[in-house]
């Protein structure tokens, strides 16, 4: 390092002296972590305290007493949210584990097709996904009205509304949590354990109960916690299926009615419950239970020999394909329908390209697209900068409070979008040090900040996973050759992390473009994002234009999924080449 001039300020000289040792200096971790702690405190933790202060500002603890001592809306909303979350776990577990068992243990016609599309419903943005299920399965949906026309009944058949409709949406969009976890567990099982049980005379039911189910327990518990937390945070499904007495809906209703203290009380209770489940999930993931001591060789798929099964499998494959692709097909169909032309018909009768022409040629209609792209890009850049540095600090540095820093990042992931919005409203309705004295509510910057808070954990997790695959000795070798920590970090570590960081950044960006739950509480007339534009068009009965916006989101998601797949393939090929070279 270049020697300091004698006239350098003493404090600057002290700082450079402490940094000269890079990661070997005892001061280095704290100098790097301090700005990160300030960011996380200022935009994640501090707003949570501001929300709690707002909830007790007028009536003290009276708002909280309604959750535990009265039988009013507050307590019923809490119980309804917990019931929906528990039922969602049960239904998603049945669907996800069953699909994983069939696809990973049996070979039949149509299996590869189902494996290719099984995650499609989960890829839809929350709002457009809920809209597609409403257009398919509600009282105004294609399927119930089609059955009504077919059988000539007075009312739609198999129409879902209320809690049943919410559970349908949750089941078809959240079962991948169970499917992915169970599929990974099944792929890692040693088939000799199961075969040994059969050789000892155990039947299929007993093998499932005493061998397979215990081995799947860790995967199912983790998936259960994820589904429970996601269901608890759900807002779009209760909104579209008319379930007003949930925690998220009550936050929106009280905020819209101007009762910010009560909305803050709901947000505080929901935030505490979500954080408890986050900590429970982290605790469980840290345990080592039900681990097999076998070789972990995946089982070979068995052909279906049963004649009935051989006939039913292709039929079930076709039906499953239709069910999984139906939401995307519905949005695509409605996107080409003429606004206000689809009323009582089973399917739209008039089709046009005007919806796409409108959103690209009308400046007012194009503005939400531009807003979402700008705000999501800003949030993604912020997520990359902070997420990479936090991942590096947690993975590579040793300092007091490292676990707390990790938890602080993941708290933002646990908080529902409605809670994040209320937190930001409570914290930035007035100027403070973290907003540089400016009021952010009602400005352009509040939405990128909300997206940054919500999706920072995505970039953090992907960066942390990428960093775990990089040998620290590479950076140490560069430092031993005379490179500064900053140069070694940029030229070695960041470049090797780049595919993982880009994958996380793309996911954060596409999630920002589709974000609705927080946006609907804090947007202004000049900062309307695509998701809010979809909601507004739906209420104006402009279904075609709303679906056209949705198709843009779906197309963007599939492009990102394709590009992320290419990045993952590149990373896999690089690791294999390194292993072959070594």
NUSEMI-727538 format. One record per residue (C-alpha): x, y, z; residue in one letter. Coordinates in steps of 0.05 Angstrom, whole numbers, plus 32768, in hexadecimal, padded with zeros to 4 digits. Each point is the difference from the previous one (the first is absolute). Example, Ala and Ser with C-alpha at 12.3 -4.5 7.8 and 13.67 -1.06 7.14 Angstrom:
BEGIN
80F67FA6809Ca;801B80457FF3s;
***
This chain:
BEGIN
800080008000x;801980467FEFx;801E8024803Cx;7FD78038801Cx;801B80477FFBx;8016801D8042x;7FC980347FFAx;7FC87FCC7FFEx;7FCB800A8036x;800D7FD4803Dx;7FBB7FDF7FFCx;80097FEE7FB7x;80457FE4800Fx;7FE37FD68038x;7FC87FE67FD2x;80317FEC7FC9x;802E7FDF8032x;7FC77FD6801Bx;7FEA7FED7FB9x;80467FF07FE9x;7FFA7FBA801Cx;7FC07FF37FDAx;7FD97FC5801Cx;803B7FF2802Fx;7FF280408026x;7FD37FF9803Dx;7FDF80427FECx;7FF17FEE7FB9x;7FC07FD7800Ax;7FE08037802Ax;801380377FCFx;7FE07FD87FC8x;7FC37FEA8027x;7FEF80438020x;7FE0801F7FC1x;7FDB7FBF7FF4x;7FE480008047x;7FEA80487FF7x;7FDB7FEF7FBFx;7FDD7FC3801Ex;7FEE8026803Fx;7FE8803E7FDCx;7FD47FDD7FCCx;7FED7FBD8021x;80048003804Cx;7FF28049800Ex;7FBF80017FD7x;7FE87FC48029x;800A80288040x;7FDE803C7FE0x;7FC37FD47FF0x;7FFB7FE88047x;80068048801Ax;7FC880147FD0x;7FD47FC78018x;800280188048x;8001804B7FF1x;7FB6800F800Cx;7FDF7FC88028x;803C7FE08021x;7FF87FB58002x;7FB680007FF1x;800B7FEB7FB8x;80277FC48016x;7FCD7FEB8034x;7FCE7FF67FC8x;80297FC57FE7x;7FFE7FDB8042x;7FC58018802Ax;7FC880107FD0x;7FDC7FD67FCBx;7FFF80367FCCx;801E80087FBBx;804880018018x;7FFE7FBD8023x;7FD77FE07FC9x;803180197FCBx;803A7FE28025x;7FDD7FBC8007x;7FEA80027FB7x;8047800E7FE8x;801C7FC8802Bx;7FCA7FD07FE8x;800D80107FB6x;804A7FF8800Bx;7FF87FBC8022x;7FD07FE77FCBx;802F80187FCAx;80387FD8801Fx;7FD57FC18001x;7FE780077FB8x;804480147FE3x;80217FC68025x;7FCF7FCE7FE2x;8008801A7FB9x;804B800F8003x;80177FBF8021x;7FD27FD57FD4x;801B80217FC1x;80487FF88017x;7FF57FB78010x;7FE07FF17FBDx;803280267FD5x;803E7FE98025x;7FEE7FB8800Dx;7FD87FEB7FC2x;800A80047FB5x;7FC380077FD4x;7FE880237FC2x;7FFC804B8008x;802F8003803Cx;8034802C7FDFx;7FCA80317FE8x;7FE580088047x;80478009801Cx;800B80387FCDx;7FC380288013x;7FF37FEE8049x;801D8042801Ax;7FDA802D7FCFx;7FC880168031x;803380148034x;8024802C7FCDx;7FC5802E7FF7x;800180448024x;7FD37FFE803Ex;7FCB802F7FE4x;7FFB7FE57FBAx;80027FB9801Bx;7FC5800E802Ex;7FDC80237FC7x;80097FC47FD3x;7FE27FD18034x;7FC68030800Ax;7FF280007FB6x;80047FB48000x;7FDE7FE8803Fx;7FD580378020x;7FB7800F7FF4x;801380267FC1x;80347FCC7FECx;80057FD97FC0x;7FFC7FBB801Fx;7FC2800B802Cx;7FDA80257FCAx;80147FCC7FCCx;7FE57FC8802Cx;7FC1802A800Cx;7FF580067FB5x;800F7FB67FF5x;7FCF7FE78034x;7FCD80387FFAx;80008013804Bx;7FEA8042801Dx;8042800D8023x;80497FF47FEFx;80197FBB8013x;803F7FF6802Bx;8009804B8009x;803180128037x;7FF7803E802Bx;801580178044x;80327FD68027x;7FF87FC67FCFx;8017802D7FC7x;803B80188029x;80157FB8800Ex;7FFB7FEE7FB6x;803080397FEFx;802F7FEF8039x;80017FB67FEFx;801080097FB6x;80348036800Bx;80237FE7803Fx;80037FB57FF7x;804480077FDEx;801E800D8045x;7FED7FB98013x;800F7FE37FBCx;8047801C7FFCx;80107FEC8048x;7FE37FBA7FFAx;801F7FF57FBBx;804580128019x;7FF77FD2803Dx;7FE97FC67FD5x;8039800A7FCFx;80327FFC8039x;7FE47FC18021x;80257FBE7FFCx;7FD07FCE7FE0x;80207FC78027x;7FDE80198040x;7FBC7FFA7FE1x;80107FBD7FDEx;80197FE48042x;7FBD80108020x;7FDC7FDC7FC8x;802E7FC48005x;7FEF7FFB804Ax;7FB77FF97FEFx;7FE68047800Ax;7FC580157FD6x;7FFD80407FD7x;7FD880268035x;80307FEC8037x;803D80127FD6x;7FE280447FF2x;7FEF800B8049x;80407FE68020x;8036800E7FCAx;7FEC80347FCCx;7FD8802F802Cx;803680078036x;8034800D7FCAx;7FD380357FE1x;7FF280228043x;803780357FFDx;7FED80147FB9x;7FB580038012x;800B8028803Fx;802980357FDBx;7FCD80027FC7x;7FC780068034x;8020803D8020x;800B80207FBCx;7FB87FF47FEAx;7FE480178043x;802780417FFEx;7FEF800D7FB7x;7FB67FF2800Cx;8000802D803Dx;801B80397FD5x;7FCE7FF47FC7x;7FD7803D7FECx;7FEC7FF97FB7x;7FD97FBF8008x;7FD58019803Ax;7FF680417FDAx;7FE67FDF7FC1x;7FD87FC98022x;7FDE80308031x;801E7FE98042x;800580418025x;800D7FE68046x;804A7FED7FF9x;803B8025801Ex;8019801A7FBEx;7FBC80187FE9x;7FF380238043x;804380257FF9x;7FE9801A7FBCx;7FBA80118017x;80168026803Ex;803780247FD9x;7FCD80147FCAx;7FCF80188035x;8036802C801Fx;80077FD88040x;804C7FF97FFDx;80087FED804Bx;7FD27FC37FF7x;80217FEE7FBEx;804380048024x;7FE67FD28037x;7FEC7FCC7FCCx;804480087FDEx;80257FF88042x;7FDB7FC18013x;80087FE27FBBx;804980137FFFx;800D7FDF8043x;7FDE7FC07FEAx;80277FFF7FBFx;8043800B8023x;7FF07FC88031x;7FF67FD07FC6x;8040801A7FDFx;80287FF1803Fx;7FDE7FBC8006x;80147FF07FB8x;80488016800Bx;80047FD78040x;7FE57FC27FDEx;802D80077FC4x;803B80028030x;7FED7FBE801Fx;80197FBD7FE5x;7FC67FD08007x;7FEA7FC37FDAx;80407FFF7FD8x;80107FC07FDCx;80447FE08008x;7FF97FE07FBBx;802480117FC0x;7FC9802E7FE7x;7FF87FDF7FBBx;7FBF80147FE1x;7FCD7FCA7FF0x;7FF27FEA7FB9x;7FBB80107FE6x;7FD37FC37FFAx;7FD27FF47FC5x;7FB67FFD800Fx;7FEE7FB67FF5x;7FB880048018x;7FD280007FC2x;7FD18032801Fx;803B802D8013x;801D7FFC7FBAx;7FBF801A7FE3x;7FF380338036x;8046801F7FFFx;7FFB801F7FBAx;7FBA801A800Fx;8017801D8042x;803D801F7FDDx;7FD380247FCDx;7FD280198037x;803A8017802Bx;801E80257FC5x;7FBE80237FF2x;7FF780138049x;8047801B8007x;7FFF80287FBFx;7FB880188008x;8012803F8028x;803280197FCCx;7FD17FED7FC7x;7FC780268021x;802980408006x;80177FF97FB8x;7FB97FF57FE8x;7FE3803B8026x;803A802D7FEAx;7FE67FFC7FB8x;7FB6800B8014x;7FDD80427FF6x;7FF58029803Fx;7FBA7FFB801Ex;7FEA7FCD7FCCx;80067FC3802Dx;7FC48000802Fx;7FD57FC18005x;80217FD67FCAx;802A7FC48012x;803A801A7FD5x;800D80457FE2x;7FDF80067FBCx;8025803D7FE5x;804B80027FF9x;803080397FEFx;804880188002x;7FEB8044801Ax;80127FEF8048x;804A7FF87FEFx;7FFE803C7FD1x;7FE2802A8038x;80337FEF8036x;803A80107FD2x;7FE5803C7FD9x;7FD780258034x;80308028802Cx;7FD27FFA803Dx;7FFA7FB47FF7x;804B7FF87FF4x;80138028803Ex;7FF57FC58031x;802F7FD57FD6x;803680358002x;7FF5800C804Bx;80067FB68011x;803F7FF77FD6x;8022803E801Ex;7FED7FF18048x;80117FB67FFCx;8043800E7FDFx;801380328037x;7FEB7FCE8036x;80277FC87FDEx;8040802A7FFEx;7FF88010804Ax;7FF47FB6800Fx;803F7FEC7FDBx;802D80328023x;7FE67FF28047x;7FF17FB67FF5x;80467FEF7FE6x;802380258038x;7FD47FE28036x;800A7FBA7FE3x;804B800B8000x;7FFF80198048x;7FD67FC68019x;80267FCB7FD9x;804880188004x;800A802F803Bx;80017FF2804Ax;7FE18035802Dx;7FD28007803Bx;7FB780007FEAx;80087FDB7FBEx;7FC37FD5800Dx;7FD6803E800Fx;8014801E7FBEx;7FE97FC17FDCx;7FBE80018025x;7FF6804A7FF2x;80047FF37FB5x;7FD07FC68003x;7FCD8025802Bx;7FEF80297FC2x;7FF07FBE7FDCx;7FD27FE98038x;7FD880408003x;7FC180027FD4x;7FFC80367FCCx;7FC880238025x;802B8003803Fx;803B801C7FD9x;7FD480367FE3x;7FE380148044x;80478000801Ex;801880307FCAx;7FC2802C8008x;800C8005804Bx;804A800E7FF9x;800280307FC5x;7FC080298006x;802F80338020x;8049800F7FF1x;80377FDD8026x;804A7FF07FFAx;7FF47FC47FD4x;7FD880287FCEx;8031803B8004x;7FCA802B8020x;7FCF7FF57FC7x;7FB97FE48002x;80007FC37FD2x;7FB77FEE8003x;7FDE801A7FC2x;804280037FD9x;801E7FD57FC9x;80357FE4802Fx;7FD37FDC8031x;7FEF7FC87FCFx;80487FEF7FEDx;80108000804Ax;7FC67FCF800Dx;80197FD27FC9x;80478004801Bx;7FE97FEC8045x;7FD47FC77FE7x;80307FE17FCEx;8044800C8020x;7FFF7FBA801Ex;7FFA7FE17FBBx;8042801F7FE9x;80207FF18044x;7FEE7FB67FFDx;80177FF87FB8x;80418026800Ex;800C7FD7803Fx;7FF57FBF7FDBx;803080167FC9x;803480168033x;7FFC7FBC8023x;801B7FDF7FC1x;803E802D7FFBx;80407FEB8022x;80188038802Fx;80477FEE7FEEx;7FF880217FBBx;7FF580448020x;80377FF38033x;80317FEF7FC7x;7FF180437FDFx;800B80248042x;80437FDC8009x;801580187FBBx;7FF780478016x;7FB880107FEBx;7FD7802B802Fx;7FC27FE3801Fx;7FD3802A7FD3x;80247FEA7FC1x;80017FB68014x;7FB680048013x;7FEC80217FBEx;802D7FD97FD0x;7FFB7FBB8021x;7FC57FF8802Ex;7FCC802B7FDDx;80107FE57FBBx;7FF97FB88018x;7FBF80128024x;7FE480247FC3x;7FD37FC97FE4x;7FDE7FF68044x;7FFB804A800Dx;7FE1800C7FBBx;7FCE7FC8800Cx;7FEA801F8042x;7FFE80467FE1x;7FD47FE87FC7x;7FD17FDF8031x;7FFD803F802Ax;7FF3802A7FC2x;7FC87FD47FE6x;7FE07FFB8046x;8002804C8003x;7FDC80067FBDx;7FC97FD2801Ax;7FFD801B8047x;7FBA80158015x;7FF57FF5804Bx;802C80398019x;7FF6802B7FC2x;7FB580068008x;800980228044x;803680337FEEx;7FFA80117FB6x;7FEA80447FE7x;7FDD80157FC0x;8043800F7FE0x;80237FC08016x;7FCD7FCB7FECx;80247FBE7FF4x;7FE87FC97FD1x;7FE07FD78037x;7FD6803A8019x;7FED80117FB8x;7FE77FB87FF8x;7FD68007803Fx;7FE480437FEAx;7FEF7FE67FBBx;7FDD7FC3801Fx;7FD4802D802Ax;7FF080297FC2x;7FED7FBF7FDEx;803780087FCCx;80137FB78005x;80237FFE7FBDx;803080388010x;800D7FE48046x;80117FBC7FE2x;802D80217FCCx;8028801F8039x;80017FBB8020x;801B7FDF7FC1x;803A80308001x;80117FEB8047x;7FF97FB67FEDx;802D80097FC3x;80348024802Ax;7FFF7FC88034x;800B7FCA7FCCx;803A80277FE1x;802080078045x;7FF57FB6800Fx;80217FEE7FBEx;803B802E800Cx;80077FE88047x;80017FB97FE7x;803880117FD0x;802780208039x;7FF77FC2802Bx;80177FD47FC6x;803D802C7FF7x;80117FFB804Bx;7FF77FB47FFEx;802D7FF97FC3x;8035802B8021x;80007FD78040x;80067FBF7FD9x;803A801D7FD8x;802380148040x;7FF57FBB801Ex;801B7FDF7FC1x;803D802D7FFFx;800E7FF1804Ax;
***
